[in-house]
Amino acid sequence: MSALKETVFEKDEHKVPPTSASLTTFVVLAVLAAVQLAVGFSDLGPLKVLANLLIAGVQTSVLGLFFMDVKQGDKLTWLCIGASVFWTGLMFLFILTDYLTRHYAAY
């Protein structure tokens, strides 16, 4: 009988991040959630939406880079992330152009 060939998955090792890195990421996300809560209760007017979207974008980046191991991803992973960010930005652009060309105040 011939020996079984090693597959790509058997050669690939998953590196487990240290506990301190995971704890630091959790603390950063908790602080950002507290900031988002404080912004939600503050009186910023129409800037409240922009502030919350920016905080949510930072939270998404932290989650993707550290908890989902995108930082160690290959080129195909980065291509998929870039394409999804591009299309999401394009959708926001189309929605904002429609919203900003209306003649009534929404708030």
Contacts in CASP RR format, 6 or more apart in sequence:
PFRMAT RR
TARGET T0000
AUTHOR 0000-0000-0000
METHOD contacts of the structure
MODEL  1
MSALKETVFEKDEHKVPPTSASLTTFVVLAVLAAVQLAVGFSDLGPLKVL
ANLLIAGVQTSVLGLFFMDVKQGDKLTWLCIGASVFWTGLMFLFILTDYL
TRHYAAY
15 72 0 8 1.000
17 66 0 8 1.000
21 66 0 8 1.000
22 66 0 8 1.000
22 67 0 8 1.000
25 62 0 8 1.000
25 66 0 8 1.000
25 67 0 8 1.000
28 62 0 8 1.000
29 59 0 8 1.000
29 62 0 8 1.000
29 63 0 8 1.000
32 55 0 8 1.000
32 58 0 8 1.000
32 59 0 8 1.000
32 62 0 8 1.000
33 59 0 8 1.000
35 55 0 8 1.000
36 52 0 8 1.000
36 55 0 8 1.000
36 56 0 8 1.000
36 59 0 8 1.000
39 48 0 8 1.000
39 51 0 8 1.000
39 52 0 8 1.000
39 55 0 8 1.000
40 48 0 8 1.000
40 52 0 8 1.000
42 48 0 8 1.000
44 51 0 8 1.000
45 107 0 8 1.000
46 107 0 8 1.000
64 70 0 8 1.000
65 71 0 8 1.000
70 77 0 8 1.000
70 78 0 8 1.000
70 81 0 8 1.000
99 106 0 8 1.000
END
